[in-house]
Amino acid sequence: MLIFREEIAITSPIRFVRDDILKLTPYMPSKESCDIKLDANESPYDVPIEIKERIWKRLQDEHFNYYYDPSCDELRESLSRYTGVKPDQIFVGSGGDEIINDIIMAFAGPDRDVIIPAPTFSSYEIFATVAGSNVIITPIVREQKYGKEIWDLNTQQIKKHFTKDEPQLMFLCYPNNPTGDYFDEEKVIDLINNFNGIVAVDEAYFEFGGKTFTDRLSDYPHVIVIRTFSKIFSLAGLRVGYAIGHEDIIKQLYKVKLPYNVSLFSQIAAVEILKEMDWFKNTQSKFIKAREQLKKGLETINGLKVYPSSTNFFLCELEKCRDMVYEELLKRGILTRCLGDDALKNTLRFCIGTPEQNEILLSYLREIMS
Amino acid sequence: MLIFREEIAITSPIRFVRDDILKLTPYMPSKESCDIKLDANESPYDVPIEIKERIWKRLQDEHFNYYYDPSCDELRESLSRYTGVKPDQIFVGSGGDEIINDIIMAFAGPDRDVIIPAPTFSSYEIFATVAGSNVIITPIVREQKYGKEIWDLNTQQIKKHFTKDEPQLMFLCYPNNPTGDYFDEEKVIDLINNFNGIVAVDEAYFEFGGKTFTDRLSDYPHVIVIRTFSKIFSLAGLRVGYAIGHEDIIKQLYKVKLPYNVSLFSQIAAVEILKEMDWFKNTQSKFIKAREQLKKGLETINGLKVYPSSTNFFLCELEKCRDMVYEELLKRGILTRCLGDDALKNTLRFCIGTPEQNEILLSYLREIMS
């Protein structure tokens, strides 16, 4: 609901709210109850109880009453081994969300331009708006490639917004959420080469697709990579994300973060989960296999077009009314996601569940779409 | 170290940093190792192991892999019982720090004035600077009251900065950190009555002093109270804080917060600790008793003047060089805090430890000050 300042009673404290905040709608994820939760790109696999117990074994001896390490030293050491970059090139935050926000505060903030090729992850636009940045949304486009319809960048359109005088910030979600796949690599590199500012490459879904810019940072010191423990590592509830970049860039993020941004529990949980590489690899191969199977199944459903995915979710174009499909799935206990973007008005997004969940999804979709 | 933009090499990615961020020094708490940690106003009492185990009993059955409640419903219900206000008047964040930051983003942000009577808690100034707000620092003053020297507000000076056209934001730390006691209540109310904006009353130390504005919010709908689990509740490592205010004001904070700002572990830990009211009351009375005893001891030390405290720490004025006293205490294993403010250049701040820790502190202080 839009509130206009003139309509606010003189006695209401709302009159003290910033104009640009007054207009915003709060981001509130669905609280629908369901049997199978496929709306938020989470992993369907909880952390196994034996790993939970190892986390607890460490936690119970820690002091809850003291503020915990503000620079996440132990976790950065573990991440250094996992990613192959130096600890000083790593910054840890409270989920990918905080990383995105801190990048905006350090490199954009009031009045600077933030370029966002969209549809994409909605936090970029929301946080940049709250920061008072000048948000520039440039539409991504549907293209034919190798006989398939894919979503890609329109580099010519994007470059029209590049300035050579004032530094800017650009977000590239790679692979892109909610469309599901990588943008063309040459186009991404062309944009990076021509940009006068920081390029934040969001690799939240890295472990499902494998492409990364972390090994090319010496060529692109103005690139910051964003990663998360919320997807393949099954720690969405714990809020841990990290950034990888040039040491000098990483140092700036410490200036804008909250002093104790990552809780004791979250730091320890992330350190412990990184020791579980067998579990991790096993989970990873389960996902890759399930993705292939789910894709094959989806391709047999009439009136449903599935876009390629290098993530743990699929975006599908529907010939039937997508709100109807969403509701019918929900009635049957499956929660999926309708995106608000105009370009996605006929699409539905759902993440990859367990093989059993995927079979149920497929059978309901067949039923609803027939 | 100050870096000037002209000195930055054209190849360095630092040239993309915001000017006002480039100038900032990151807030990095002391990492000195010590036997007795009295520098950060934490509780010396860890959460007892039986309460830790009750927290874990709940946690092990929760899904680590799903994002957890973005509106902290269960915790707001518990807090409603603890504080006596309605759940809709409560907003939960990742420590008092996030609450402060969200208040700044909703009600100040780029170019609006943030008035901060100081010396006070440093986060107000840091976060307001990062937000691009216009920070107005107004000095608090030393006054004689009932034959004692105290720190109080200079309302005349502060009011000179009040505008009647543009809304503003003002922080009042009540009781004030690092000076330790409440400002005069009539002065606070006079400022609140005359201010055209939001007054954020930081009650982080409420449980050590007992005064609050939460029961006067119907008179002052433009007041937001800030509280924390980091002090008396011994959960500093877990990052949970909350705001209490008018429902319409509280709603705005949901627009600027990170979507999943408080982790699963932290929400559950706070819910469980609020069930432990016997432990809480026992801890509270231990603090009150220890504060009296420590104060009596401090008053017998020559060359040391102790300011009144309604918190869990003391600020002391020293006749000897305070950096020397700090270093001598550190050599003996006790970590205290030197504040950077000019007005506090002869002072040392330390929090109240266990009775045993306080005795050790007193004996070392006697030795060093003699």
Contacts between the chains, C-beta under 8 A, distances in Angstrom:
chain1	res1	chain2	res2	distance
A	11	B	221	7.6
A	12	B	221	7.5
A	12	B	248	6.3
A	13	B	198	7.1
A	13	B	221	4.5
A	13	B	222	4.6
A	13	B	245	7.9
A	13	B	246	5.2
A	13	B	248	6.1
A	13	B	249	5.0
A	14	B	248	5.0
A	14	B	249	7.4
A	14	B	252	7.5
A	15	B	167	6.8
A	16	B	107	5.5
A	16	B	167	4.3
A	16	B	169	7.9
A	16	B	197	5.2
A	16	B	198	5.0
A	16	B	222	6.3
A	17	B	106	6.2
A	17	B	107	6.3
A	17	B	252	5.1
A	18	B	106	6.5
A	18	B	107	6.7
A	18	B	108	7.6
A	18	B	109	5.1
A	18	B	112	7.3
A	20	B	109	7.9
A	21	B	105	7.4
A	21	B	106	5.3
A	21	B	109	7.5
A	21	B	252	6.2
A	21	B	255	5.5
A	21	B	256	6.3
A	22	B	252	7.7
A	24	B	255	4.5
A	24	B	256	8.0
A	25	B	255	7.4
A	26	B	251	7.6
A	26	B	254	4.0
A	26	B	255	4.6
A	27	B	259	5.0
A	28	B	70	6.6
A	28	B	71	7.3
A	28	B	254	7.4
A	29	B	67	6.8
A	29	B	70	5.9
A	29	B	259	6.7
A	37	B	66	6.6
A	40	B	66	7.4
A	40	B	67	5.7
A	42	B	65	5.6
A	42	B	66	5.3
A	42	B	67	6.6
A	43	B	65	4.7
A	44	B	65	7.2
A	45	B	65	6.2
A	46	B	63	5.1
A	46	B	64	5.9
A	46	B	65	4.8
A	47	B	64	4.5
A	47	B	65	6.8
A	49	B	60	6.9
A	52	B	59	7.9
A	52	B	60	5.6
A	52	B	64	7.1
A	53	B	60	7.7
A	56	B	56	5.3
A	56	B	59	7.7
A	56	B	60	7.2
A	59	B	52	7.9
A	59	B	56	7.7
A	60	B	49	6.9
A	60	B	52	5.5
A	60	B	53	7.7
A	60	B	56	7.2
A	62	B	237	6.9
A	63	B	46	5.2
A	63	B	237	6.5
A	64	B	46	5.9
A	64	B	47	4.5
A	64	B	52	7.1
A	64	B	234	5.8
A	64	B	235	5.7
A	64	B	236	7.5
A	64	B	237	5.1
A	64	B	238	6.2
A	64	B	269	7.4
A	65	B	42	5.6
A	65	B	43	4.7
A	65	B	44	7.2
A	65	B	45	6.2
A	65	B	46	4.8
A	65	B	47	6.8
A	65	B	234	3.9
A	65	B	235	7.3
A	65	B	236	5.8
A	65	B	237	7.0
A	66	B	37	6.6
A	66	B	40	7.4
A	66	B	42	5.3
A	66	B	236	5.7
A	66	B	237	5.9
A	67	B	29	6.8
A	67	B	40	5.7
A	67	B	42	6.6
A	67	B	230	7.4
A	67	B	236	4.7
A	67	B	237	6.4
A	68	B	236	7.9
A	68	B	237	4.4
A	70	B	28	6.7
A	70	B	29	5.9
A	71	B	28	7.4
A	94	B	94	6.2
A	94	B	258	7.1
A	94	B	261	7.5
A	94	B	263	7.5
A	95	B	258	7.0
A	95	B	260	6.3
A	97	B	258	4.5
A	97	B	259	6.2
A	97	B	260	6.9
A	98	B	258	6.1
A	101	B	258	6.4
A	105	B	21	7.4
A	105	B	130	5.5
A	105	B	131	7.9
A	106	B	17	6.2
A	106	B	18	6.6
A	106	B	21	5.4
A	107	B	16	5.6
A	107	B	17	6.4
A	107	B	18	6.7
A	108	B	18	7.6
A	109	B	18	5.1
A	109	B	20	7.8
A	109	B	21	7.5
A	109	B	110	7.7
A	109	B	130	7.6
A	109	B	131	7.9
A	109	B	132	5.6
A	110	B	109	7.7
A	110	B	110	3.7
A	110	B	111	7.2
A	110	B	132	3.9
A	111	B	110	7.2
A	112	B	18	7.3
A	123	B	259	7.1
A	127	B	258	8.0
A	130	B	105	5.5
A	130	B	109	7.7
A	130	B	255	7.5
A	130	B	256	5.0
A	131	B	105	7.9
A	131	B	109	7.9
A	131	B	131	7.8
A	132	B	109	5.6
A	132	B	110	3.9
A	132	B	132	6.4
A	167	B	15	6.8
A	167	B	16	4.3
A	169	B	16	7.9
A	197	B	16	5.2
A	198	B	13	7.1
A	198	B	16	4.9
A	221	B	11	7.5
A	221	B	12	7.5
A	221	B	13	4.5
A	222	B	13	4.6
A	222	B	16	6.3
A	230	B	67	7.4
A	234	B	64	5.8
A	234	B	65	3.9
A	235	B	64	5.7
A	235	B	65	7.3
A	236	B	64	7.5
A	236	B	65	5.8
A	236	B	66	5.7
A	236	B	67	4.7
A	236	B	68	7.9
A	236	B	260	7.7
A	237	B	62	6.9
A	237	B	63	6.6
A	237	B	64	5.1
A	237	B	65	7.0
A	237	B	66	5.9
A	237	B	67	6.4
A	237	B	68	4.4
A	237	B	263	6.4
A	237	B	264	3.5
A	237	B	265	7.6
A	238	B	64	6.2
A	238	B	263	5.1
A	238	B	264	6.3
A	238	B	265	6.4
A	239	B	260	6.2
A	239	B	261	8.0
A	239	B	263	4.5
A	245	B	13	7.9
A	246	B	13	5.2
A	248	B	12	6.3
A	248	B	13	6.1
A	248	B	14	5.0
A	249	B	13	5.0
A	249	B	14	7.4
A	251	B	26	7.6
A	252	B	14	7.5
A	252	B	17	5.1
A	252	B	21	6.1
A	252	B	22	7.8
A	254	B	26	4.0
A	254	B	28	7.4
A	255	B	21	5.5
A	255	B	24	4.5
A	255	B	25	7.4
A	255	B	26	4.7
A	255	B	130	7.5
A	256	B	21	6.2
A	256	B	24	8.0
A	256	B	130	5.0
A	258	B	94	7.1
A	258	B	95	7.0
A	258	B	97	4.4
A	258	B	98	6.1
A	258	B	101	6.4
A	258	B	127	8.0
A	259	B	27	5.0
A	259	B	29	6.7
A	259	B	97	6.2
A	259	B	123	7.1
A	260	B	95	6.3
A	260	B	97	6.9
A	260	B	236	7.7
A	260	B	239	6.2
A	261	B	94	7.5
A	261	B	239	8.0
A	263	B	94	7.5
A	263	B	237	6.4
A	263	B	238	5.1
A	263	B	239	4.5
A	263	B	263	5.9
A	263	B	265	6.8
A	263	B	266	5.6
A	264	B	237	3.5
A	264	B	238	6.3
A	265	B	237	7.6
A	265	B	238	6.3
A	265	B	263	6.8
A	265	B	265	3.9
A	265	B	266	6.9
A	265	B	269	7.6
A	266	B	263	5.6
A	266	B	265	6.9
A	269	B	64	7.4
A	269	B	265	7.6
